[in-house]
C-alpha cells in the first residue's frame, strides 16, 4: 500500500474518531430547556485565622430576578452587544475569527487561555460548564452554543444572557444588578448606568463597583460608550451626556460581610492568582490571617476616632493596620471608617476627586500619603549604622539648608524665596544643642534634616526601601525634605516597616492568607514564613530603645502623655504630621504587635491646624492598643549593647577644647568615625550650619563666642 493511501486512511480514521468524540460529548450535555433554571456552582468562603468565623461568601445568597426582554432598556442591550459581541445579530453561535485567534494564541503559548467567545458561548459556559480551561470544555461550549442558536432567537439568547450573567460576586442578572448598585429597576437605567453594568461581566470581581478597582471600572465604562458611538448606537451628544453623568452607587448591604476592606483585599489577591471564574464559582475555602477580635476593636476605634476628628478638626477619615512582627501576618485592617455607611458622594470618589470621605476606599492599601516625621526612625537608624550614637549632639537652631545665594544664611521668612529650606517645629521654637535620643523621641525637625544630610538621602531611602517602603523610588527628587514628609507611602507598608523594627531588623513578608483549598479539599497554597534580615540588630535596638523611652518623649506629648503609656507593656511609638496637616500618623509597636494609624481626608485637603498627629491619630491608636494589649503578657525589647563613642561629639559633648561648633566641624559625613576634617568649610552645608550655631552661642554661651574656627584635635 502506498504512503499516501496509508496517510489517507489515518486521516479518515482520525476524522471519524473526532466526530465520534463530538457526538459523545453532545450526548452528555443537558437539554436546552434546562438553561433557564440552571444553578450557579459553588461559592468561595473566606474565614478568619481560626477557620471558624465566616467573613464572606463570594457568590453566596445570589440575587437574580428574571426580566422580560421588552423591559430591559435598549441602552443596556446595545451596550452589552457593543462591548461583548458586536456581530452578535449577524453571526452564527460562534465567531470563526475569534476561535482561530484564540487557537493561535493557545498554540503559540502552549496553554489554553484564550476564549474567543460570543455572547451565545458565554451563556452556554455560564449556565452549564465547568471552570476548567480544557479542549473538551471548549468543544462542549461550542456544541451548546450551536444548540442554543438553533433553538432560540437572537433576542431570546440576549435575554437569557442578561438575566444569567454575573454582575458581581453575589449578583446575577441585570435587574438584580441595577437594584443593588443604583437602587432602581433596570427599566429605569439611563445610558451611563447601562454602560457601567455592561462593563462588569468581563471580570465581575475585578470590576465590582463596591471593590477596589473603581478607576478601572470607570475607564471600561468609557470604553463601552465609545464602542456604542463608533457602532452608531448613540449620537455624539448622547456620548458626551453619558460621560458627564455622575453615577452614585448605593451603599453595599452588610449581607453578612465582616472585615470588608480586608476581605476585598484578599479577594483581589485570589482573583489575581486563581482567576475570576475560580474565585466566583470554584468553591474555594480560604483561611486568612485576620484576628476577628482585633478587627472588631480596630473598626470601632477608627469609626469613633474619625467621627471625633470630623467634629473637631474637619478630618473625615481614618485607617488602621495591625501586623504580627514575628510573621508578617496582617491581623486587622480598616481601610476607611464605617465601610457600610450611607454616602451620597459621586461614585468613583477617590483621592483627587474632591471628596473628604468615601467609606469603600481602602486607604491602607491604595492611598499614597506623605508620612511626615514617621520616616525619622529610618534616617536615624542609618546614622547609627554609620557610627553615630544616641548621645550625638545635633544643634536645633534656625538653619538654612539651601545653598542658593538668594537664601539668607540665618532664616528670615520675609526674605526667603521658594528655593529656601529652613524647617521649624510645630511651636516655632528651637532647643539648641540636643542629643539624637531626644531629637528622635520628641520629633525635632532641624536635627532630623541634619541627620539626613549626614547619612545621605540615597542611603536613607535605600534603607527605608529595604524595610518595605517600596514606593520611595526617587531619592534624587526628594531632597532633605524627605525626613519631614517628602515622598508618599501606603499605611500597610509603613506598618510593615515598623514591624521590622519590632522584629530586630528581620523583615517577614506580609501575608493575608494562611491557606487555600479547592472544592475537593486539595490544598492549593499554605502560608510559609519568608524572612530576610534587612538591618543589623544593634542599630535597630538603638531606635527601639529611644522610641520606647517614655521619659524622652514626654516633652513632646505634654498633656497627651497618657495616650502613649500602657502600664505593664513596653511600647515604642512615633508620630508624623505632613505639611499643612493633610496627614496625621501614629505608628507604634511591641515585640509582638505593630499598629499603624492614619487620619485625614481622602481628597488630601488639610485638617484644621490643630489636627496634628497627637490629637487626630494618637487617640485612635491608643484606643485600639488598650484593647489589643489587655490580655497580653509583658514583653520587653532587647536592649542594645553599650555604645562606645568614637568622638566627643558622639558622647554628648558640644563644648570641646573651649569651642562650640556644628557637628560638621568634627565629622566628615563620608567617614563619620574617621579623622576630623582638615577643612570643615569644604562641606557645602558647613557655613549655614555654623552660622546658626554661632548665633545661638552668642546668646547662650557668650564666653565661647568668636572662638577659633580652626579644627581641634580629638
DOBAMI-557724 format. One line per field, with one value per residue (C-alpha): residue in one letter; x, y, z; residue number from 1. Coordinates in steps of 0.2 Angstrom, whole numbers, plus 5000, padded with zeros to 4 digits. Each point is the difference from the previous one (the first is absolute). Example, Ala and Ser with C-alpha at 12.3 -4.5 7.8 and 13.67 -1.06 7.14 Angstrom:
# residues 2
type	(a s) .
px	(5062 5006) .
py	(4978 5017) .
pz	(5039 4997) .
seq	(1 2) .
***
This chain:
# residues 714
type	(x x x x x x x x x x x x x x x x x x x x x x x x x x x x x x x x x x x x x x x x x x x x x x x x x x x x x x x x x x x x x x x x x x x x x x x x x x x x x x x x x x x x x x x x x x x x x x x x x x x x x x x x x x x x x x x x x x x x x x x x x x x x x x x x x x x x x x x x x x x x x x x x x x x x x x x x x x x x x x x x x x x x x x x x x x x x x x x x x x x x x x x x x x x x x x x x x x x x x x x x x x x x x x x x x x x x x x x x x x x x x x x x x x x x x x x x x x x x x x x x x x x x x x x x x x x x x x x x x x x x x x x x x x x x x x x x x x x x x x x x x x x x x x x x x x x x x x x x x x x x x x x x x x x x x x x x x x x x x x x x x x x x x x x x x x x x x x x x x x x x x x x x x x x x x x x x x x x x x x x x x x x x x x x x x x x x x x x x x x x x x x x x x x x x x x x x x x x x x x x x x x x x x x x x x x x x x x x x x x x x x x x x x x x x x x x x x x x x x x x x x x x x x x x x x x x x x x x x x x x x x x x x x x x x x x x x x x x x x x x x x x x x x x x x x x x x x x x x x x x x x x x x x x x x x x x x x x x x x x x x x x x x x x x x x x x x x x x x x x x x x x x x x x x x x x x x x x x x x x x x x x x x x x x x x x x x x x x x x x x x x x x x x x x x x x x x x x x x x x x x x x x x x x x x x x x x x x x x x x x x x x x x x x x x x x x x x x x x x x x x x x x x x x x x x x x x x x x x x x x x x x x x x x x x x x x x x x x x x x x x x x x x x x x x x x x x x x x x x x x x x x x x x x x x x x x x x x) .
px	(5000 5007 5004 4987 4987 5006 4999 4983 4993 5008 4993 4983 5001 5005 4986 4988 5006 4998 4982 4997 5007 4990 4984 5004 5003 4984 4991 5006 4994 4983 4985 4998 4984 5011 5010 4987 5000 5018 5008 5017 5014 5009 5004 5017 5000 5012 5004 5009 5017 4991 4991 4983 4994 4993 5005 4992 4993 5003 4985 4990 4982 5000 4986 4992 4983 4996 4994 4990 5010 4989 5003 5019 5005 5006 5015 5005 4997 5011 5013 5002 5001 5012 5013 4998 4995 4997 4995 4988 4985 5009 5011 4996 5002 5019 5013 5011 5014 4999 5002 5015 5008 4997 5007 5015 5004 4997 5012 5014 4999 4998 4985 4981 4996 4991 4981 4995 4982 4984 4986 4992 5015 5002 4982 5003 5016 4991 4985 5007 5019 5015 5014 5013 5009 5001 4997 4985 4991 5003 4992 4986 4998 4999 4987 4989 5002 4994 4985 4996 5001 4988 4988 4998 4999 5014 4989 4996 5019 5004 4986 5006 5018 4994 4990 5014 5017 5009 5001 5010 5005 4982 4989 4994 4989 4997 4985 5009 5015 4991 4990 5016 5012 4987 4985 4988 4992 5010 4986 5005 5019 5007 5014 5014 4994 4997 5017 5007 4991 5005 5018 4999 4998 5017 5007 4986 5011 5013 4988 4988 4994 5002 5018 5017 5001 4988 5011 5002 4981 4997 5013 4992 4983 5007 5006 4983 4992 5014 4996 4981 5004 5012 4987 4986 4990 5001 5003 5014 4989 4994 5018 5005 4985 5003 5019 4995 4987 5006 4995 4995 5002 4989 5009 5003 4988 5009 4993 5012 5016 5013 5016 4995 5016 5011 4988 5001 5019 5000 4988 5011 5015 4990 4993 5018 5007 4985 4990 4982 4991 5008 4997 4982 4995 5014 4995 5016 5003 5011 5007 5007 5012 4986 4998 4981 5001 5014 4990 4985 5010 5008 4984 4992 5016 5001 4981 5000 5016 4996 4983 5009 5013 4986 4992 5016 5012 4990 5009 4987 5010 5012 5008 5009 5011 5006 5014 5009 5018 5006 4991 4994 4982 4987 4989 4988 4997 4988 5002 4987 4988 4983 5001 4981 4996 4987 5009 4992 5017 5003 5006 5018 5003 5019 5015 5001 4981 4995 4993 5005 4993 4995 4997 5004 5017 5015 5012 5011 5004 4996 5002 5018 5003 5014 5007 5006 5012 4996 5015 5012 5004 5007 5011 5007 5002 5011 5010 5003 5006 5013 5006 4990 4993 4984 5011 5006 4997 4991 4995 4982 5002 4993 5009 4999 5004 4999 5017 4991 5008 4983 4996 5005 5013 4989 4982 4989 4983 4997 5015 5000 4995 4993 5017 5004 4998 5000 4988 4994 4989 4982 5003 5012 5013 5018 5008 5019 5012 4990 5004 4994 4990 4990 4999 4992 4989 4993 5000 5011 5001 5017 5011 4990 5004 5018 5001 4993 5013 5014 4994 4995 4983 5003 5007 4985 4987 5009 4998 4982 4997 5008 4988 4986 4996 5001 4991 5015 5009 5007 5013 5006 4984 4996 5015 5002 4981 4998 5002 4985 4988 5007 4995 4984 4997 4986 4994 5002 5018 5004 4993 5010 5016 4997 4997 5018 5006 4989 5008 5018 5003 4993 4987 4986 4990 4983 4986 4981 4997 5004 4993 4990 4991 4990 4982 5007 5011 5016 5012 5005 5011 5005 5009 5019 5010 5012 5012 5015 5012 5000 5010 5012 4992 5010 4995 4982 5001 5006 4985 4988 5008 4997 4982 4995 5008 4985 5010 5009 4984 4991 5004 4992 4983 4998 4981 4998 5014 4987 4996 5017 5003 4992 5005 5007 5005 5016 4993 5010 4991 5003 4988 5000 4991 5002 5000 4985 4992 4995 5005 5002 5009 5002 5012 5004 5005 5004 5011 4984 4988 5003 4986 4999 4986 4997 4988 4995 4989 4999 5001 5016 4993 5008 4992 4999 5017 4998 4996 5017 5005 5000 4982 4993 5009 5007 4983 4994 5017 4998 4982 5005 5015 4992 4988 5013 5013 4987 5003 5018 5015 5014 5013 5015 5012 5017 5012 5014 5018 5010 5005 5018 5001 5013 5001 4995 4986 4993 5000 4989 5014 4998 5012 5017 5017 4990 4992 4982 4997 4987 5003 5008 5015 5004 4993 5003 4983 5009 5010 4991 5011 5016 5011 4994 4998 5016 4989 4982 4995 5002 4983 4987 4988 5014 4998 4981 5001 5014 4991 4985 5010 5011 4984 4994 5017 5000 4984 5002 5019 5007 5017 5003 4994 5013 5010 5013 4992 5016 4998 5003 5009 4990) .
py	(5000 5017 5013 5012 4987 4996 5018 5002 4985 5008 5017 4992 4990 5015 5010 4986 4999 5019 5000 4985 5010 5015 4989 4993 5016 5007 4985 5005 5017 5005 5005 5017 5003 4999 5016 5012 4990 4995 5005 5008 4989 5001 5016 5005 5001 5012 4997 5008 4992 4987 4993 5001 5018 5003 5017 4999 4988 5005 4996 4995 5006 5004 5012 4998 5006 4995 5015 4999 5005 5015 5007 5000 5018 5000 5009 4985 4988 5012 5002 4981 4996 5014 4995 4981 4995 5013 4988 4990 5003 4996 4985 4981 4994 5002 5013 4991 5013 5001 4981 5000 5014 4991 4984 5009 5008 4984 4990 5013 5002 4981 5004 5001 5017 5009 4999 5008 4999 5007 5005 4984 4990 5010 4996 4981 5001 5010 4989 4982 4998 4998 5013 4989 5007 4984 4995 4989 5014 5012 4987 4998 5019 5000 4986 5008 5017 4992 4992 5016 5009 4988 4999 5019 5016 5013 5011 4985 4995 5018 5000 4984 5007 5016 4991 4987 5008 5005 5019 4998 4986 4998 5008 4992 5008 5018 5003 4994 5010 5016 4999 4996 5013 5014 4997 5000 4987 4996 5008 5017 4999 5014 4998 5003 4987 4988 5002 4997 4984 4994 5003 4988 4982 4999 4999 5001 5000 5011 5013 4999 5018 4996 4994 5008 5002 5015 5010 4985 4997 5018 4999 4984 5009 5014 4986 4993 5017 5003 4983 5005 5016 4992 4987 5014 4994 5018 5017 5012 5009 4984 4996 5016 5000 4983 5004 5015 4991 4997 4982 4998 4982 4994 4995 4981 4991 4992 4983 4991 5007 5002 5010 5007 5009 4985 4988 5010 5000 4982 4997 5011 4989 4984 5007 5005 4983 4988 5010 5007 4984 4990 5013 5003 4982 4988 4996 5006 4999 5014 5002 5017 5008 5011 5001 5003 5007 5012 5005 5004 5011 5008 5005 5007 5010 5007 5004 5009 5009 5006 5007 5010 5006 5006 5010 5007 5002 4997 4984 4988 4983 4988 4983 4987 4985 4988 4987 4986 5005 4982 4994 5014 4995 5014 4998 5014 5013 5014 5010 5014 5003 4991 4990 4998 5019 5008 5012 5012 5004 4997 4982 5000 5012 4996 5011 5015 4999 5014 4989 4999 4983 4985 4985 4986 5007 4991 5013 4986 4992 5013 5017 5008 5012 5011 4992 5015 4997 4982 4997 5007 4983 4993 5015 4999 4981 5004 5012 4987 4988 5013 5002 5014 4997 5004 5013 5009 5019 5008 5018 5005 5018 5010 4993 5003 4984 5007 5006 5011 5018 5008 4991 5009 4990 5003 4996 5015 4996 5017 4999 4982 4994 4983 4992 5003 4986 5004 4989 5003 4991 5001 5013 5010 4998 4993 4989 5004 4986 4983 4982 4988 4991 5015 5007 4983 4998 5017 5001 5016 5005 5009 4986 4987 5010 5001 4981 4997 5011 4991 4983 5005 4999 4985 4990 5004 4996 4984 4995 5005 4990 4985 5001 4999 5018 4996 5015 5011 4998 5017 5006 5013 5009 5000 5010 5004 5002 4981 4999 5012 4991 5001 4985 4989 4983 4988 4997 4982 5002 5012 4988 4986 5011 5003 4982 4997 5011 4990 4984 5006 5003 4985 5003 4987 5001 5006 4988 5000 4981 4985 4987 4997 4983 4996 4993 4982 5005 5000 5013 5013 5010 5002 5014 4998 5013 5009 5010 5011 5010 5017 5009 4996 4997 5013 5016 4993 4998 5017 5007 4989 5006 5018 4998 4989 5013 5009 5012 5006 5003 5009 5018 4997 4993 5010 4998 4986 4990 4987 4995 4993 4990 4983 4994 4982 5001 5006 5011 5009 5014 5014 5013 5009 5015 5005 5018 5010 4987 4989 4984 4995 4983 4990 4986 4988 4983 4987 4984 4991 5013 5015 5012 5015 5013 5014 5014 5013 5003 4989 5016 5005 5016 5005 4998 5016 5005 4991 4984 4994 4982 5001 5006 4991 4984 4995 4999 4987 4990 5001 4994 4985 4995 5001 4986 4991 4999 4997 4981 5000 4995 5013 5000 5011 5005 4993 5013 5006 4997 5014 5013 5006 5017 5003 5019 5012 5007 4982 4999 5015 5014 5016 5011 4992 5008 5016 5001 4997 4995 4991 4981 5004 5007 4983 4988 4996 4993 4988 4993 5004 4991 5005 5015 5017 5009 5010 5013 5000 5014 4989 4992 5011 5000 5005 5019 4999 4988 5009 5017 4993 4993 5015 5011 4989 5000 5019 5000 4985 4997 5017 4995 4989 5012 5004 4985 4993 4991 4990 4981 4994 4983 4987) .
pz	(5000 4995 5013 4995 5002 5017 5004 4993 5010 5016 4997 4997 5016 5010 4992 5004 5018 5002 4994 5012 5014 4996 4999 5017 5008 4993 5007 5018 4999 5008 4990 4994 5011 5016 4997 5008 5016 5001 5017 5002 5007 5017 5009 5008 5019 5009 5018 5014 5007 5010 4985 5010 4997 4982 4995 4982 4988 4982 4989 5016 5001 4981 4995 4983 4993 4983 4989 4984 4985 4996 5018 4998 4994 4982 5006 5011 4985 4988 5013 5003 4982 4996 5013 5000 4983 4987 4986 5011 4989 4984 5005 5004 5018 4998 4993 4988 5001 5019 5001 4988 5009 5017 4992 4994 5017 5009 4988 5000 5019 5003 5011 5000 5005 4986 4998 4984 5007 4993 5011 4996 5005 5016 5004 4997 5011 5014 5001 4999 4999 5011 5003 4993 4985 4990 4981 5006 5009 4985 4988 5012 5000 4981 4999 5013 4991 4984 5008 5008 4984 4992 5013 5005 4991 5002 5011 5011 5002 5004 5013 5008 5000 5009 5013 5003 4999 5016 5004 5016 5012 5007 4986 4984 4987 4995 5011 5016 4995 4997 5017 5009 4993 4995 5011 4985 4988 4985 4989 5007 4997 4989 4987 5012 5012 4987 4993 5018 5002 4983 5005 5015 4993 4992 5018 5013 5016 4992 4994 5015 5004 5018 4998 4999 4981 4998 4988 4989 4999 4995 4986 4994 5001 4989 4988 4999 4995 4987 4992 5000 4991 4987 4996 4998 5015 5008 4994 5004 5012 5008 5003 5008 5011 5006 5003 5011 5010 5018 5005 5019 5006 5014 5016 5001 5011 5014 4995 5012 4994 5014 4999 4983 4995 5005 4991 4984 5001 5002 4986 4989 5004 4996 4983 4995 5004 4996 4988 5000 4996 5013 5014 4995 4997 5005 5018 5008 5019 5005 5018 5003 5012 5008 5018 5002 5017 4996 4984 5010 5011 4985 4992 5015 5004 4983 4998 5017 4997 4983 5005 5014 4988 4988 5014 5007 4986 4983 4998 4993 4998 5008 4997 5011 4997 5013 4996 5009 4999 5002 4985 4989 5001 4999 5016 4997 4986 4999 4984 5004 5013 5000 4983 5000 5003 4989 4988 4988 4992 4981 4996 4997 5014 5002 5005 4989 4996 5012 5014 5018 5004 4990 5011 4987 4996 5008 5006 5007 4984 4987 5007 4998 5014 5006 5015 5009 5014 5001 4988 5013 5009 4983 4998 5017 4998 4985 5011 5013 4987 4995 5018 5007 5017 5010 5010 4984 5001 4985 5003 4998 4995 4986 4985 4981 4991 4982 4993 4988 5001 5001 5016 5016 5011 5015 4996 4997 4993 4993 4989 4995 4983 4995 4998 5019 5012 5019 5010 5017 5013 5003 5014 4990 5014 5000 5013 4997 5002 5001 5000 4986 5014 5004 4983 4994 5015 4999 4981 4998 4982 4997 5008 4989 4984 5006 5003 4982 4993 5010 4994 4983 4992 4989 5015 5010 4986 4997 5018 5000 4984 5008 5015 4987 4995 4982 4994 5004 4983 4996 5012 4988 5000 5019 5007 5019 5002 4999 5019 5003 4988 4982 4990 5003 5008 5003 5018 4998 4994 5014 5013 4992 5002 5018 5003 4993 5014 5012 4993 5003 4982 4993 4986 4998 4984 5003 4998 5001 4996 5010 4989 4984 4996 4985 5000 5002 5015 4991 5007 4986 5012 5018 5009 5001 5010 4988 5011 4995 5012 4993 5014 5013 5017 5010 4990 5001 5018 5002 4991 5011 5016 4995 4994 5015 5012 5007 5010 4984 4991 5014 4995 4983 5007 5015 5005 4988 5008 5007 4982 4997 5016 5003 5018 5000 4981 4991 4986 4987 4990 4987 4993 4984 4993 4982 4993 5003 5011 4985 5008 5018 5005 5016 4998 5015 5004 5013 4997 4994 4993 4988 4997 4988 5000 4987 5001 4988 4984 4985 4988 5009 5006 5017 5017 5011 5007 5016 4992 5002 5003 5019 5000 4984 4998 5018 5008 4987 5002 5019 5000 4990 5010 5016 4995 4990 5014 5014 5001 4994 5010 5004 4986 5000 4986 4999 5007 4989 5004 5008 4988 5000 4992 4987 5003 5014 4989 5000 5019 5002 5001 4991 5009 4994 5003 5006 4983 4994 4982 4989 4998 4983 5008 5008 4987 4982 4995 4988 5014 5016 5012 4991 5003 5003 4983 4995 4993 5007 4988 4985 5005 4990 5016 5012 4999 5002 5015 5008 4999 5009 5014 5002 5002 5013 5009 5000 5010 5011 5002 4997 5008 4985 4987 4986 5005 4988 4985 4997 5001 5017 5003 5009) .
seq	(1 2 3 4 5 6 7 8 9 10 11 12 13 14 15 16 17 18 19 20 21 22 23 24 25 26 27 28 29 30 31 32 33 34 35 36 37 38 39 40 41 42 43 44 45 46 47 48 49 50 51 52 53 54 55 56 57 58 59 60 61 62 63 64 65 66 67 68 69 70 71 72 73 74 75 76 77 78 79 80 81 82 83 84 85 86 87 88 89 90 91 92 93 94 95 96 97 98 99 100 101 102 103 104 105 106 107 108 109 110 111 112 113 114 115 116 117 118 119 120 121 122 123 124 125 126 127 128 129 130 131 132 133 134 135 136 137 138 139 140 141 142 143 144 145 146 147 148 149 150 151 152 153 154 155 156 157 158 159 160 161 162 163 164 165 166 167 168 169 170 171 172 173 174 175 176 177 178 179 180 181 182 183 184 185 186 187 188 189 190 191 192 193 194 195 196 197 198 199 200 201 202 203 204 205 206 207 208 209 210 211 212 213 214 215 216 217 218 219 220 221 222 223 224 225 226 227 228 229 230 231 232 233 234 235 236 237 238 239 240 241 242 243 244 245 246 247 248 249 250 251 252 253 254 255 256 257 258 259 260 261 262 263 264 265 266 267 268 269 270 271 272 273 274 275 276 277 278 279 280 281 282 283 284 285 286 287 288 289 290 291 292 293 294 295 296 297 298 299 300 301 302 303 304 305 306 307 308 309 310 311 312 313 314 315 316 317 318 319 320 321 322 323 324 325 326 327 328 329 330 331 332 333 334 335 336 337 338 339 340 341 342 343 344 345 346 347 348 349 350 351 352 353 354 355 356 357 358 359 360 361 362 363 364 365 366 367 368 369 370 371 372 373 374 375 376 377 378 379 380 381 382 383 384 385 386 387 388 389 390 391 392 393 394 395 396 397 398 399 400 401 402 403 404 405 406 407 408 409 410 411 412 413 414 415 416 417 418 419 420 421 422 423 424 425 426 427 428 429 430 431 432 433 434 435 436 437 438 439 440 441 442 443 444 445 446 447 448 449 450 451 452 453 454 455 456 457 458 459 460 461 462 463 464 465 466 467 468 469 470 471 472 473 474 475 476 477 478 479 480 481 482 483 484 485 486 487 488 489 490 491 492 493 494 495 496 497 498 499 500 501 502 503 504 505 506 507 508 509 510 511 512 513 514 515 516 517 518 519 520 521 522 523 524 525 526 527 528 529 530 531 532 533 534 535 536 537 538 539 540 541 542 543 544 545 546 547 548 549 550 551 552 553 554 555 556 557 558 559 560 561 562 563 564 565 566 567 568 569 570 571 572 573 574 575 576 577 578 579 580 581 582 583 584 585 586 587 588 589 590 591 592 593 594 595 596 597 598 599 600 601 602 603 604 605 606 607 608 609 610 611 612 613 614 615 616 617 618 619 620 621 622 623 624 625 626 627 628 629 630 631 632 633 634 635 636 637 638 639 640 641 642 643 644 645 646 647 648 649 650 651 652 653 654 655 656 657 658 659 660 661 662 663 664 665 666 667 668 669 670 671 672 673 674 675 676 677 678 679 680 681 682 683 684 685 686 687 688 689 690 691 692 693 694 695 696 697 698 699 700 701 702 703 704 705 706 707 708 709 710 711 712 713 714) .
***
